[in-house]
Amino acid sequence: MIITSVKKQKGYEFTREMKEKYGSIENLDELFQKSNNMKMYVDLRNWRYYETHLNEEIETSESIVLNNHC
């Protein structure tokens, strides 16, 4: 079975979440440089983009695959 969660939000909501999570773009950039974590890289690029596209809608999805052993 596959379960998919879809989240819609505006750019300003996304940037607010990033500020709560990382504090600042500069802090996130520093963390990424030290860790080379690709999730941080994606967050950093998206944050920079949505800083100037605050009203643009973002749709993200996450899927979970469950193995049913019956």
PDB file of N, CA, C, O and CB in Angstrom:
ATOM      1  N   MET A   1       0.842  -1.165   0.000  1.00  0.00           N
ATOM      2  CA  MET A   1       0.000   0.000   0.000  1.00  0.00           C
ATOM      3  C   MET A   1       0.896   1.240   0.000  1.00  0.00           C
ATOM      4  O   MET A   1       1.938   1.256   0.656  1.00  0.00           O
ATOM      5  CB  MET A   1      -0.963  -0.008   1.216  1.00  0.00           C
ATOM      6  N   ILE A   2       0.493   2.266  -0.729  1.00  0.00           N
ATOM      7  CA  ILE A   2       1.216   3.531  -0.771  1.00  0.00           C
ATOM      8  C   ILE A   2       0.321   4.619  -0.184  1.00  0.00           C
ATOM      9  O   ILE A   2      -0.836   4.769  -0.577  1.00  0.00           O
ATOM     10  CB  ILE A   2       1.651   3.887  -2.229  1.00  0.00           C
ATOM     11  N   ILE A   3       0.871   5.368   0.752  1.00  0.00           N
ATOM     12  CA  ILE A   3       0.164   6.495   1.351  1.00  0.00           C
ATOM     13  C   ILE A   3       0.907   7.757   0.941  1.00  0.00           C
ATOM     14  O   ILE A   3       2.117   7.863   1.141  1.00  0.00           O
ATOM     15  CB  ILE A   3       0.070   6.362   2.919  1.00  0.00           C
ATOM     16  N   THR A   4       0.183   8.715   0.367  1.00  0.00           N
ATOM     17  CA  THR A   4       0.789   9.959  -0.077  1.00  0.00           C
ATOM     18  C   THR A   4       0.164  11.135   0.655  1.00  0.00           C
ATOM     19  O   THR A   4      -1.059  11.260   0.729  1.00  0.00           O
ATOM     20  CB  THR A   4       0.637  10.127  -1.594  1.00  0.00           C
ATOM     21  N   SER A   5       1.015  11.988   1.190  1.00  0.00           N
ATOM     22  CA  SER A   5       0.585  13.200   1.874  1.00  0.00           C
ATOM     23  C   SER A   5       0.942  14.395   0.990  1.00  0.00           C
ATOM     24  O   SER A   5       2.082  14.518   0.543  1.00  0.00           O
ATOM     25  CB  SER A   5       1.247  13.322   3.291  1.00  0.00           C
ATOM     26  N   VAL A   6      -0.028  15.274   0.737  1.00  0.00           N
ATOM     27  CA  VAL A   6       0.195  16.459  -0.094  1.00  0.00           C
ATOM     28  C   VAL A   6       0.009  17.699   0.770  1.00  0.00           C
ATOM     29  O   VAL A   6      -0.974  17.825   1.500  1.00  0.00           O
ATOM     30  CB  VAL A   6      -0.775  16.484  -1.323  1.00  0.00           C
ATOM     31  N   LYS A   7       0.978  18.618   0.673  1.00  0.00           N
ATOM     32  CA  LYS A   7       0.939  19.846   1.461  1.00  0.00           C
ATOM     33  C   LYS A   7       0.999  21.033   0.504  1.00  0.00           C
ATOM     34  O   LYS A   7       1.874  21.102  -0.359  1.00  0.00           O
ATOM     35  CB  LYS A   7       2.114  19.896   2.497  1.00  0.00           C
ATOM     36  N   LYS A   8       0.057  21.969   0.665  1.00  0.00           N
ATOM     37  CA  LYS A   8       0.059  23.191  -0.127  1.00  0.00           C
ATOM     38  C   LYS A   8       0.278  24.367   0.803  1.00  0.00           C
ATOM     39  O   LYS A   8      -0.311  24.437   1.881  1.00  0.00           O
ATOM     40  CB  LYS A   8      -1.264  23.352  -0.924  1.00  0.00           C
ATOM     41  N   GLN A   9       1.133  25.294   0.378  1.00  0.00           N
ATOM     42  CA  GLN A   9       1.382  26.489   1.164  1.00  0.00           C
ATOM     43  C   GLN A   9       1.911  27.600   0.250  1.00  0.00           C
ATOM     44  O   GLN A   9       2.312  27.342  -0.885  1.00  0.00           O
ATOM     45  CB  GLN A   9       2.383  26.192   2.310  1.00  0.00           C
ATOM     46  N   LYS A  10       1.906  28.812   0.747  1.00  0.00           N
ATOM     47  CA  LYS A  10       2.447  29.960   0.022  1.00  0.00           C
ATOM     48  C   LYS A  10       3.924  30.119   0.374  1.00  0.00           C
ATOM     49  O   LYS A  10       4.405  29.583   1.372  1.00  0.00           O
ATOM     50  CB  LYS A  10       1.653  31.261   0.358  1.00  0.00           C
ATOM     51  N   GLY A  11       4.625  30.864  -0.466  1.00  0.00           N
ATOM     52  CA  GLY A  11       6.043  31.105  -0.256  1.00  0.00           C
ATOM     53  C   GLY A  11       6.339  31.720   1.092  1.00  0.00           C
ATOM     54  O   GLY A  11       7.322  31.348   1.733  1.00  0.00           O
ATOM     55  N   TYR A  12       5.512  32.658   1.542  1.00  0.00           N
ATOM     56  CA  TYR A  12       5.760  33.300   2.836  1.00  0.00           C
ATOM     57  C   TYR A  12       5.618  32.313   3.990  1.00  0.00           C
ATOM     58  O   TYR A  12       6.292  32.452   5.010  1.00  0.00           O
ATOM     59  CB  TYR A  12       4.802  34.473   3.036  1.00  0.00           C
ATOM     60  N   GLU A  13       4.741  31.311   3.837  1.00  0.00           N
ATOM     61  CA  GLU A  13       4.607  30.285   4.878  1.00  0.00           C
ATOM     62  C   GLU A  13       5.847  29.386   4.905  1.00  0.00           C
ATOM     63  O   GLU A  13       6.333  28.990   5.964  1.00  0.00           O
ATOM     64  CB  GLU A  13       3.331  29.435   4.644  1.00  0.00           C
ATOM     65  N   PHE A  14       6.331  29.083   3.715  1.00  0.00           N
ATOM     66  CA  PHE A  14       7.540  28.266   3.618  1.00  0.00           C
ATOM     67  C   PHE A  14       8.729  28.978   4.247  1.00  0.00           C
ATOM     68  O   PHE A  14       9.481  28.371   5.010  1.00  0.00           O
ATOM     69  CB  PHE A  14       7.843  27.928   2.153  1.00  0.00           C
ATOM     70  N   THR A  15       8.906  30.263   3.935  1.00  0.00           N
ATOM     71  CA  THR A  15      10.047  30.999   4.488  1.00  0.00           C
ATOM     72  C   THR A  15       9.935  31.119   6.008  1.00  0.00           C
ATOM     73  O   THR A  15      10.948  31.092   6.707  1.00  0.00           O
ATOM     74  CB  THR A  15      10.143  32.398   3.853  1.00  0.00           C
ATOM     75  N   ARG A  16       8.724  31.249   6.517  1.00  0.00           N
ATOM     76  CA  ARG A  16       8.526  31.297   7.966  1.00  0.00           C
ATOM     77  C   ARG A  16       8.950  29.968   8.600  1.00  0.00           C
ATOM     78  O   ARG A  16       9.591  29.958   9.651  1.00  0.00           O
ATOM     79  CB  ARG A  16       7.045  31.612   8.304  1.00  0.00           C
ATOM     80  N   GLU A  17       8.595  28.858   7.967  1.00  0.00           N
ATOM     81  CA  GLU A  17       9.003  27.543   8.475  1.00  0.00           C
ATOM     82  C   GLU A  17      10.520  27.390   8.478  1.00  0.00           C
ATOM     83  O   GLU A  17      11.095  26.835   9.414  1.00  0.00           O
ATOM     84  CB  GLU A  17       8.371  26.431   7.636  1.00  0.00           C
ATOM     85  N   MET A  18      11.163  27.887   7.420  1.00  0.00           N
ATOM     86  CA  MET A  18      12.616  27.795   7.334  1.00  0.00           C
ATOM     87  C   MET A  18      13.279  28.626   8.434  1.00  0.00           C
ATOM     88  O   MET A  18      14.273  28.201   9.023  1.00  0.00           O
ATOM     89  CB  MET A  18      13.100  28.257   5.952  1.00  0.00           C
ATOM     90  N   LYS A  19      12.723  29.818   8.709  1.00  0.00           N
ATOM     91  CA  LYS A  19      13.277  30.663   9.780  1.00  0.00           C
ATOM     92  C   LYS A  19      13.144  29.974  11.132  1.00  0.00           C
ATOM     93  O   LYS A  19      14.052  30.050  11.960  1.00  0.00           O
ATOM     94  CB  LYS A  19      12.567  32.035   9.815  1.00  0.00           C
ATOM     95  N   GLU A  20      12.015  29.299  11.360  1.00  0.00           N
ATOM     96  CA  GLU A  20      11.814  28.567  12.617  1.00  0.00           C
ATOM     97  C   GLU A  20      12.785  27.387  12.721  1.00  0.00           C
ATOM     98  O   GLU A  20      13.293  27.085  13.801  1.00  0.00           O
ATOM     99  CB  GLU A  20      10.354  28.066  12.723  1.00  0.00           C
ATOM    100  N   LYS A  21      13.032  26.738  11.609  1.00  0.00           N
ATOM    101  CA  LYS A  21      13.877  25.537  11.604  1.00  0.00           C
ATOM    102  C   LYS A  21      15.364  25.864  11.677  1.00  0.00           C
ATOM    103  O   LYS A  21      16.103  25.224  12.425  1.00  0.00           O
ATOM    104  CB  LYS A  21      13.603  24.719  10.359  1.00  0.00           C
ATOM    105  N   TYR A  22      15.813  26.869  10.895  1.00  0.00           N
ATOM    106  CA  TYR A  22      17.243  27.139  10.763  1.00  0.00           C
ATOM    107  C   TYR A  22      17.692  28.482  11.343  1.00  0.00           C
ATOM    108  O   TYR A  22      18.889  28.684  11.544  1.00  0.00           O
ATOM    109  CB  TYR A  22      17.618  27.083   9.327  1.00  0.00           C
ATOM    110  N   GLY A  23      16.778  29.390  11.613  1.00  0.00           N
ATOM    111  CA  GLY A  23      17.146  30.696  12.142  1.00  0.00           C
ATOM    112  C   GLY A  23      17.356  31.748  11.062  1.00  0.00           C
ATOM    113  O   GLY A  23      16.702  32.791  11.077  1.00  0.00           O
ATOM    114  N   SER A  24      18.258  31.485  10.127  1.00  0.00           N
ATOM    115  CA  SER A  24      18.518  32.424   9.035  1.00  0.00           C
ATOM    116  C   SER A  24      19.092  31.681   7.830  1.00  0.00           C
ATOM    117  O   SER A  24      19.583  30.559   7.950  1.00  0.00           O
ATOM    118  CB  SER A  24      19.487  33.542   9.493  1.00  0.00           C
ATOM    119  N   ILE A  25      19.020  32.323   6.680  1.00  0.00           N
ATOM    120  CA  ILE A  25      19.600  31.741   5.463  1.00  0.00           C
ATOM    121  C   ILE A  25      21.099  31.544   5.658  1.00  0.00           C
ATOM    122  O   ILE A  25      21.659  30.527   5.249  1.00  0.00           O
ATOM    123  CB  ILE A  25      19.324  32.647   4.224  1.00  0.00           C
ATOM    124  N   GLU A  26      21.738  32.520   6.282  1.00  0.00           N
ATOM    125  CA  GLU A  26      23.185  32.445   6.509  1.00  0.00           C
ATOM    126  C   GLU A  26      23.537  31.244   7.387  1.00  0.00           C
ATOM    127  O   GLU A  26      24.516  30.545   7.126  1.00  0.00           O
ATOM    128  CB  GLU A  26      23.697  33.746   7.159  1.00  0.00           C
ATOM    129  N   ASN A  27      22.742  31.008   8.421  1.00  0.00           N
ATOM    130  CA  ASN A  27      22.974  29.864   9.296  1.00  0.00           C
ATOM    131  C   ASN A  27      22.795  28.554   8.532  1.00  0.00           C
ATOM    132  O   ASN A  27      23.597  27.632   8.679  1.00  0.00           O
ATOM    133  CB  ASN A  27      22.025  29.912  10.501  1.00  0.00           C
ATOM    134  N   LEU A  28      21.752  28.474   7.727  1.00  0.00           N
ATOM    135  CA  LEU A  28      21.522  27.267   6.928  1.00  0.00           C
ATOM    136  C   LEU A  28      22.670  27.050   5.955  1.00  0.00           C
ATOM    137  O   LEU A  28      23.128  25.920   5.786  1.00  0.00           O
ATOM    138  CB  LEU A  28      20.188  27.364   6.165  1.00  0.00           C
ATOM    139  N   ASP A  29      23.141  28.113   5.313  1.00  0.00           N
ATOM    140  CA  ASP A  29      24.257  27.999   4.369  1.00  0.00           C
ATOM    141  C   ASP A  29      25.497  27.462   5.076  1.00  0.00           C
ATOM    142  O   ASP A  29      26.202  26.606   4.542  1.00  0.00           O
ATOM    143  CB  ASP A  29      24.562  29.367   3.716  1.00  0.00           C
ATOM    144  N   GLU A  30      25.757  27.963   6.266  1.00  0.00           N
ATOM    145  CA  GLU A  30      26.892  27.496   7.062  1.00  0.00           C
ATOM    146  C   GLU A  30      26.745  26.016   7.413  1.00  0.00           C
ATOM    147  O   GLU A  30      27.691  25.239   7.280  1.00  0.00           O
ATOM    148  CB  GLU A  30      27.026  28.330   8.341  1.00  0.00           C
ATOM    149  N   LEU A  31      25.547  25.639   7.865  1.00  0.00           N
ATOM    150  CA  LEU A  31      25.296  24.236   8.200  1.00  0.00           C
ATOM    151  C   LEU A  31      25.482  23.338   6.984  1.00  0.00           C
ATOM    152  O   LEU A  31      26.056  22.255   7.091  1.00  0.00           O
ATOM    153  CB  LEU A  31      23.882  24.067   8.765  1.00  0.00           C
ATOM    154  N   PHE A  32      25.001  23.782   5.838  1.00  0.00           N
ATOM    155  CA  PHE A  32      25.148  22.986   4.612  1.00  0.00           C
ATOM    156  C   PHE A  32      26.622  22.835   4.246  1.00  0.00           C
ATOM    157  O   PHE A  32      27.065  21.741   3.896  1.00  0.00           O
ATOM    158  CB  PHE A  32      24.373  23.637   3.444  1.00  0.00           C
ATOM    159  N   GLN A  33      27.383  23.929   4.324  1.00  0.00           N
ATOM    160  CA  GLN A  33      28.810  23.882   3.967  1.00  0.00           C
ATOM    161  C   GLN A  33      29.567  22.877   4.841  1.00  0.00           C
ATOM    162  O   GLN A  33      30.490  22.214   4.368  1.00  0.00           O
ATOM    163  CB  GLN A  33      29.444  25.282   4.107  1.00  0.00           C
ATOM    164  N   LYS A  34      29.180  22.767   6.103  1.00  0.00           N
ATOM    165  CA  LYS A  34      29.852  21.845   7.028  1.00  0.00           C
ATOM    166  C   LYS A  34      29.423  20.390   6.813  1.00  0.00           C
ATOM    167  O   LYS A  34      30.223  19.470   6.986  1.00  0.00           O
ATOM    168  CB  LYS A  34      29.566  22.256   8.470  1.00  0.00           C
ATOM    169  N   SER A  35      28.163  20.191   6.439  1.00  0.00           N
ATOM    170  CA  SER A  35      27.632  18.827   6.387  1.00  0.00           C
ATOM    171  C   SER A  35      27.484  18.258   4.977  1.00  0.00           C
ATOM    172  O   SER A  35      27.505  17.042   4.786  1.00  0.00           O
ATOM    173  CB  SER A  35      26.306  18.792   7.062  1.00  0.00           C
ATOM    174  N   ASN A  36      27.333  19.146   3.990  1.00  0.00           N
ATOM    175  CA  ASN A  36      27.072  18.735   2.608  1.00  0.00           C
ATOM    176  C   ASN A  36      25.786  17.901   2.511  1.00  0.00           C
ATOM    177  O   ASN A  36      25.669  17.029   1.650  1.00  0.00           O
ATOM    178  CB  ASN A  36      28.267  17.930   2.057  1.00  0.00           C
ATOM    179  N   ASN A  37      24.826  18.177   3.398  1.00  0.00           N
ATOM    180  CA  ASN A  37      23.550  17.479   3.463  1.00  0.00           C
ATOM    181  C   ASN A  37      22.646  17.970   2.322  1.00  0.00           C
ATOM    182  O   ASN A  37      22.362  19.165   2.231  1.00  0.00           O
ATOM    183  CB  ASN A  37      22.868  17.700   4.848  1.00  0.00           C
ATOM    184  N   MET A  38      22.201  17.072   1.470  1.00  0.00           N
ATOM    185  CA  MET A  38      21.430  17.466   0.292  1.00  0.00           C
ATOM    186  C   MET A  38      20.046  18.016   0.649  1.00  0.00           C
ATOM    187  O   MET A  38      19.518  18.852  -0.085  1.00  0.00           O
ATOM    188  CB  MET A  38      21.280  16.283  -0.641  1.00  0.00           C
ATOM    189  N   LYS A  39      19.455  17.576   1.742  1.00  0.00           N
ATOM    190  CA  LYS A  39      18.168  18.140   2.186  1.00  0.00           C
ATOM    191  C   LYS A  39      18.353  19.616   2.522  1.00  0.00           C
ATOM    192  O   LYS A  39      17.511  20.445   2.177  1.00  0.00           O
ATOM    193  CB  LYS A  39      17.609  17.363   3.424  1.00  0.00           C
ATOM    194  N   MET A  40      19.453  19.943   3.194  1.00  0.00           N
ATOM    195  CA  MET A  40      19.749  21.336   3.513  1.00  0.00           C
ATOM    196  C   MET A  40      19.981  22.154   2.239  1.00  0.00           C
ATOM    197  O   MET A  40      19.564  23.308   2.150  1.00  0.00           O
ATOM    198  CB  MET A  40      20.979  21.422   4.431  1.00  0.00           C
ATOM    199  N   TYR A  41      20.643  21.551   1.265  1.00  0.00           N
ATOM    200  CA  TYR A  41      20.883  22.226  -0.013  1.00  0.00           C
ATOM    201  C   TYR A  41      19.560  22.592  -0.695  1.00  0.00           C
ATOM    202  O   TYR A  41      19.395  23.707  -1.190  1.00  0.00           O
ATOM    203  CB  TYR A  41      21.730  21.331  -0.941  1.00  0.00           C
ATOM    204  N   VAL A  42      18.634  21.652  -0.714  1.00  0.00           N
ATOM    205  CA  VAL A  42      17.321  21.898  -1.326  1.00  0.00           C
ATOM    206  C   VAL A  42      16.569  22.964  -0.540  1.00  0.00           C
ATOM    207  O   VAL A  42      15.975  23.861  -1.137  1.00  0.00           O
ATOM    208  CB  VAL A  42      16.489  20.592  -1.390  1.00  0.00           C
ATOM    209  N   ASP A  43      16.583  22.881   0.794  1.00  0.00           N
ATOM    210  CA  ASP A  43      15.936  23.899   1.619  1.00  0.00           C
ATOM    211  C   ASP A  43      16.539  25.280   1.351  1.00  0.00           C
ATOM    212  O   ASP A  43      15.810  26.268   1.255  1.00  0.00           O
ATOM    213  CB  ASP A  43      16.067  23.542   3.110  1.00  0.00           C
ATOM    214  N   LEU A  44      17.852  25.348   1.231  1.00  0.00           N
ATOM    215  CA  LEU A  44      18.539  26.618   0.994  1.00  0.00           C
ATOM    216  C   LEU A  44      18.142  27.219  -0.349  1.00  0.00           C
ATOM    217  O   LEU A  44      17.822  28.405  -0.429  1.00  0.00           O
ATOM    218  CB  LEU A  44      20.054  26.423   1.051  1.00  0.00           C
ATOM    219  N   ARG A  45      18.161  26.417  -1.393  1.00  0.00           N
ATOM    220  CA  ARG A  45      17.780  26.918  -2.731  1.00  0.00           C
ATOM    221  C   ARG A  45      16.323  27.369  -2.758  1.00  0.00           C
ATOM    222  O   ARG A  45      16.001  28.423  -3.307  1.00  0.00           O
ATOM    223  CB  ARG A  45      18.007  25.829  -3.801  1.00  0.00           C
ATOM    224  N   ASN A  46      15.445  26.563  -2.161  1.00  0.00           N
ATOM    225  CA  ASN A  46      14.035  26.932  -2.132  1.00  0.00           C
ATOM    226  C   ASN A  46      13.809  28.193  -1.309  1.00  0.00           C
ATOM    227  O   ASN A  46      13.022  29.051  -1.708  1.00  0.00           O
ATOM    228  CB  ASN A  46      13.199  25.788  -1.572  1.00  0.00           C
ATOM    229  N   TRP A  47      14.470  28.321  -0.191  1.00  0.00           N
ATOM    230  CA  TRP A  47      14.329  29.504   0.666  1.00  0.00           C
ATOM    231  C   TRP A  47      14.742  30.754  -0.094  1.00  0.00           C
ATOM    232  O   TRP A  47      14.044  31.768  -0.059  1.00  0.00           O
ATOM    233  CB  TRP A  47      15.173  29.356   1.950  1.00  0.00           C
ATOM    234  N   ARG A  48      15.864  30.682  -0.774  1.00  0.00           N
ATOM    235  CA  ARG A  48      16.321  31.844  -1.564  1.00  0.00           C
ATOM    236  C   ARG A  48      15.295  32.203  -2.640  1.00  0.00           C
ATOM    237  O   ARG A  48      15.026  33.382  -2.872  1.00  0.00           O
ATOM    238  CB  ARG A  48      17.699  31.552  -2.221  1.00  0.00           C
ATOM    239  N   TYR A  49      14.733  31.209  -3.284  1.00  0.00           N
ATOM    240  CA  TYR A  49      13.740  31.463  -4.329  1.00  0.00           C
ATOM    241  C   TYR A  49      12.472  32.088  -3.739  1.00  0.00           C
ATOM    242  O   TYR A  49      11.999  33.112  -4.232  1.00  0.00           O
ATOM    243  CB  TYR A  49      13.393  30.155  -5.066  1.00  0.00           C
ATOM    244  N   TYR A  50      11.927  31.481  -2.696  1.00  0.00           N
ATOM    245  CA  TYR A  50      10.638  31.937  -2.163  1.00  0.00           C
ATOM    246  C   TYR A  50      10.732  33.236  -1.371  1.00  0.00           C
ATOM    247  O   TYR A  50       9.703  33.834  -1.059  1.00  0.00           O
ATOM    248  CB  TYR A  50      10.047  30.868  -1.288  1.00  0.00           C
ATOM    249  N   GLU A  51      11.946  33.689  -1.035  1.00  0.00           N
ATOM    250  CA  GLU A  51      12.108  35.007  -0.421  1.00  0.00           C
ATOM    251  C   GLU A  51      11.604  36.101  -1.364  1.00  0.00           C
ATOM    252  O   GLU A  51      11.146  37.151  -0.911  1.00  0.00           O
ATOM    253  CB  GLU A  51      13.589  35.256  -0.053  1.00  0.00           C
ATOM    254  N   THR A  52      11.688  35.856  -2.678  1.00  0.00           N
ATOM    255  CA  THR A  52      11.231  36.848  -3.657  1.00  0.00           C
ATOM    256  C   THR A  52       9.954  36.414  -4.382  1.00  0.00           C
ATOM    257  O   THR A  52       9.509  37.085  -5.313  1.00  0.00           O
ATOM    258  CB  THR A  52      12.328  37.110  -4.677  1.00  0.00           C
ATOM    259  N   HIS A  53       9.375  35.308  -3.961  1.00  0.00           N
ATOM    260  CA  HIS A  53       8.129  34.796  -4.550  1.00  0.00           C
ATOM    261  C   HIS A  53       7.181  34.404  -3.412  1.00  0.00           C
ATOM    262  O   HIS A  53       6.719  33.265  -3.336  1.00  0.00           O
ATOM    263  CB  HIS A  53       8.409  33.565  -5.501  1.00  0.00           C
ATOM    264  N   LEU A  54       6.905  35.358  -2.542  1.00  0.00           N
ATOM    265  CA  LEU A  54       6.174  35.083  -1.303  1.00  0.00           C
ATOM    266  C   LEU A  54       4.745  34.592  -1.501  1.00  0.00           C
ATOM    267  O   LEU A  54       4.232  33.847  -0.666  1.00  0.00           O
ATOM    268  CB  LEU A  54       6.145  36.307  -0.474  1.00  0.00           C
ATOM    269  N   ASN A  55       4.096  34.994  -2.588  1.00  0.00           N
ATOM    270  CA  ASN A  55       2.699  34.595  -2.804  1.00  0.00           C
ATOM    271  C   ASN A  55       2.539  33.404  -3.739  1.00  0.00           C
ATOM    272  O   ASN A  55       1.419  32.976  -4.018  1.00  0.00           O
ATOM    273  CB  ASN A  55       1.925  35.752  -3.355  1.00  0.00           C
ATOM    274  N   GLU A  56       3.641  32.876  -4.215  1.00  0.00           N
ATOM    275  CA  GLU A  56       3.570  31.710  -5.092  1.00  0.00           C
ATOM    276  C   GLU A  56       3.200  30.479  -4.265  1.00  0.00           C
ATOM    277  O   GLU A  56       3.687  30.303  -3.149  1.00  0.00           O
ATOM    278  CB  GLU A  56       4.921  31.490  -5.838  1.00  0.00           C
ATOM    279  N   GLU A  57       2.334  29.630  -4.824  1.00  0.00           N
ATOM    280  CA  GLU A  57       1.905  28.430  -4.105  1.00  0.00           C
ATOM    281  C   GLU A  57       2.900  27.298  -4.320  1.00  0.00           C
ATOM    282  O   GLU A  57       3.405  27.084  -5.422  1.00  0.00           O
ATOM    283  CB  GLU A  57       0.499  27.997  -4.558  1.00  0.00           C
ATOM    284  N   ILE A  58       3.162  26.592  -3.250  1.00  0.00           N
ATOM    285  CA  ILE A  58       4.068  25.448  -3.259  1.00  0.00           C
ATOM    286  C   ILE A  58       3.243  24.211  -2.951  1.00  0.00           C
ATOM    287  O   ILE A  58       2.400  24.220  -2.054  1.00  0.00           O
ATOM    288  CB  ILE A  58       5.240  25.626  -2.228  1.00  0.00           C
ATOM    289  N   GLU A  59       3.491  23.154  -3.698  1.00  0.00           N
ATOM    290  CA  GLU A  59       2.834  21.888  -3.395  1.00  0.00           C
ATOM    291  C   GLU A  59       3.914  20.831  -3.258  1.00  0.00           C
ATOM    292  O   GLU A  59       4.675  20.579  -4.193  1.00  0.00           O
ATOM    293  CB  GLU A  59       1.791  21.499  -4.500  1.00  0.00           C
ATOM    294  N   THR A  60       3.974  20.222  -2.101  1.00  0.00           N
ATOM    295  CA  THR A  60       4.945  19.159  -1.873  1.00  0.00           C
ATOM    296  C   THR A  60       4.203  17.887  -1.508  1.00  0.00           C
ATOM    297  O   THR A  60       3.105  17.928  -0.954  1.00  0.00           O
ATOM    298  CB  THR A  60       5.954  19.547  -0.761  1.00  0.00           C
ATOM    299  N   SER A  61       4.811  16.772  -1.825  1.00  0.00           N
ATOM    300  CA  SER A  61       4.186  15.495  -1.470  1.00  0.00           C
ATOM    301  C   SER A  61       5.247  14.544  -0.936  1.00  0.00           C
ATOM    302  O   SER A  61       6.426  14.624  -1.282  1.00  0.00           O
ATOM    303  CB  SER A  61       3.458  14.870  -2.694  1.00  0.00           C
ATOM    304  N   GLU A  62       4.788  13.657  -0.094  1.00  0.00           N
ATOM    305  CA  GLU A  62       5.631  12.624   0.488  1.00  0.00           C
ATOM    306  C   GLU A  62       4.874  11.315   0.408  1.00  0.00           C
ATOM    307  O   GLU A  62       3.691  11.249   0.743  1.00  0.00           O
ATOM    308  CB  GLU A  62       6.027  12.962   1.962  1.00  0.00           C
ATOM    309  N   SER A  63       5.549  10.288  -0.031  1.00  0.00           N
ATOM    310  CA  SER A  63       4.904   8.979  -0.125  1.00  0.00           C
ATOM    311  C   SER A  63       5.595   7.988   0.790  1.00  0.00           C
ATOM    312  O   SER A  63       6.816   7.999   0.948  1.00  0.00           O
ATOM    313  CB  SER A  63       4.915   8.465  -1.574  1.00  0.00           C
ATOM    314  N   ILE A  64       4.791   7.140   1.381  1.00  0.00           N
ATOM    315  CA  ILE A  64       5.281   6.069   2.239  1.00  0.00           C
ATOM    316  C   ILE A  64       4.762   4.765   1.655  1.00  0.00           C
ATOM    317  O   ILE A  64       3.572   4.635   1.371  1.00  0.00           O
ATOM    318  CB  ILE A  64       4.823   6.259   3.739  1.00  0.00           C
ATOM    319  N   VAL A  65       5.652   3.805   1.479  1.00  0.00           N
ATOM    320  CA  VAL A  65       5.273   2.495   0.964  1.00  0.00           C
ATOM    321  C   VAL A  65       5.239   1.527   2.128  1.00  0.00           C
ATOM    322  O   VAL A  65       6.239   1.342   2.823  1.00  0.00           O
ATOM    323  CB  VAL A  65       6.256   2.008  -0.147  1.00  0.00           C
ATOM    324  N   LEU A  66       4.090   0.910   2.340  1.00  0.00           N
ATOM    325  CA  LEU A  66       3.928  -0.070   3.410  1.00  0.00           C
ATOM    326  C   LEU A  66       3.883  -1.464   2.819  1.00  0.00           C
ATOM    327  O   LEU A  66       3.182  -1.722   1.841  1.00  0.00           O
ATOM    328  CB  LEU A  66       2.655   0.210   4.232  1.00  0.00           C
ATOM    329  N   ASN A  67       4.635  -2.347   3.424  1.00  0.00           N
ATOM    330  CA  ASN A  67       4.576  -3.750   3.034  1.00  0.00           C
ATOM    331  C   ASN A  67       3.570  -4.446   3.915  1.00  0.00           C
ATOM    332  O   ASN A  67       3.724  -4.458   5.137  1.00  0.00           O
ATOM    333  CB  ASN A  67       5.965  -4.430   3.135  1.00  0.00           C
ATOM    334  N   ASN A  68       2.561  -5.016   3.336  1.00  0.00           N
ATOM    335  CA  ASN A  68       1.576  -5.772   4.091  1.00  0.00           C
ATOM    336  C   ASN A  68       1.928  -7.243   4.002  1.00  0.00           C
ATOM    337  O   ASN A  68       1.911  -7.837   2.923  1.00  0.00           O
ATOM    338  CB  ASN A  68       0.140  -5.510   3.568  1.00  0.00           C
ATOM    339  N   HIS A  69       2.244  -7.816   5.132  1.00  0.00           N
ATOM    340  CA  HIS A  69       2.561  -9.245   5.175  1.00  0.00           C
ATOM    341  C   HIS A  69       1.359  -9.997   5.720  1.00  0.00           C
ATOM    342  O   HIS A  69       1.191 -10.139   6.931  1.00  0.00           O
ATOM    343  CB  HIS A  69       3.826  -9.518   6.046  1.00  0.00           C
ATOM    344  N   CYS A  70       0.527 -10.476   4.808  1.00  0.00           N
ATOM    345  CA  CYS A  70      -0.700 -11.177   5.219  1.00  0.00           C
ATOM    346  C   CYS A  70      -0.567 -12.643   4.982  1.00  0.00           C
ATOM    347  O   CYS A  70      -1.495 -13.401   5.265  1.00  0.00           O
ATOM    348  CB  CYS A  70      -1.917 -10.644   4.477  1.00  0.00           C
TER     349      CYS A  70
END
